[in-house]
């Protein structure tokens, strides 16, 4: 009986933490989506790139272009808006084949995973 209680307490804690993380991710996505709607002419492209980053928070411009159906120049313009707003950042330091990260999304997913 004590093992079952121990197991169920673990399941409860894990489920509670997962729900809290999902709620924080949803709030993050909505906050950033609201900020992007005011991005002017590139708002449409930026919102589509943002949506793709919500699904996969690390991506190259080519992968985002394929996922969104946008041209590479439109994807680049959308990503530039995300970078300027501080939503995403380029993480490779390269001029070609750059990879971008949705910073807050990854930060939320990484919480509690740091080594002691």
C-alpha atoms as one frame of an Amber mdcrd trajectory, in Angstrom:
protein
   0.000   0.000   0.000   2.819   2.444   0.794   4.388   1.818  -2.635   1.125
   2.592  -4.373   0.760   5.820  -2.376   4.380   6.753  -3.219   3.790   6.046
  -6.911   0.528   8.015  -7.032   2.112  10.995  -5.282   4.818  11.006  -7.953
   2.219  10.849 -10.716   0.305  13.717  -9.123   3.410  15.918  -8.803   4.482
  15.207 -12.376   1.003  15.923 -13.747   0.712  19.144 -11.747   4.097  20.328
 -13.014   3.172  19.446 -16.611  -0.080  21.416 -16.408   1.739  24.421 -14.944
   4.337  24.268 -17.725   1.656  24.017 -20.407  -0.132  27.041 -18.947   3.100
  29.052 -18.876   3.871  28.097 -22.483   0.373  29.097 -23.608   0.714  32.458
 -21.828   4.147  32.990 -23.409   2.816  32.199 -26.895  -0.151  34.538 -26.464
   1.997  37.382 -25.076   4.413  37.172 -27.988   1.629  36.782 -30.549   0.049
  40.000 -29.233   3.362  41.839 -29.539   3.823  40.614 -33.119   0.412  41.833
 -34.247   1.772  45.371 -33.939   4.841  44.613 -36.072   3.508  46.544 -39.064
   3.934  45.320 -42.606   5.709  42.082 -41.649   3.198  41.088 -38.963   1.619
  38.362 -41.115   4.956  36.699 -41.881   6.170  37.164 -38.320   3.023  35.522
 -36.925   3.423  32.519 -39.231   7.080  32.127 -38.291   6.136  32.471 -34.617
   3.500  29.755 -34.967   6.097  27.422 -36.487   8.519  28.202 -33.638   5.801
  27.388 -31.110   5.762  23.873 -32.548   9.563  23.569 -32.812  11.517  26.169
 -30.851  14.799  25.573 -32.738  14.809  25.945 -36.509  16.706  27.147 -39.544
  15.230  29.695 -41.941  14.924  27.006 -44.612  12.966  24.726 -42.272  10.725
  27.609 -41.192  10.131  28.575 -44.811   9.075  25.017 -45.607   6.843  24.751
 -42.515   5.128  28.091 -43.056   4.837  28.009 -46.837   6.465  31.450 -46.979
   9.244  32.380 -49.374  12.725  32.543 -47.884  12.767  36.382 -48.039   9.369
  36.556 -46.287  10.537  34.052 -43.662  13.706  36.089 -43.138  11.692  39.300
 -42.712   9.359  37.595 -40.250  12.277  36.224 -38.269  13.959  39.627 -38.256
  10.827  41.018 -36.565  10.956  38.274 -33.931  14.642  38.954 -33.260  14.086
  42.725 -33.040  11.311  42.175 -30.477  13.535  39.857 -28.447  11.300  36.835
 -29.036  13.917  34.780 -30.894  17.670  34.835 -31.324  20.204  33.432 -33.746
  22.343  30.829 -31.970  24.971  29.669 -34.483  26.882  32.898 -35.088  27.098
  32.034 -38.786  26.147  34.055 -41.846  24.703  31.005 -43.633  22.660  28.056
 -42.376  21.725  29.973 -39.249  19.578  28.394 -36.553  17.159  30.437 -34.486
  15.779  29.741 -31.029  12.518  30.784 -29.400  14.228  31.843 -26.189  11.370
  32.020 -23.664   9.874  28.751 -24.936  13.186  26.941 -24.433  13.707  28.584
 -21.039  10.356  27.279 -19.815  11.075  23.784 -21.154  14.527  23.801 -19.533
  13.460  24.806 -16.038  14.515  22.286 -13.439  16.900  20.475 -15.776  20.075
  22.249 -14.704  22.676  19.972 -13.083  23.091  20.439  -9.350
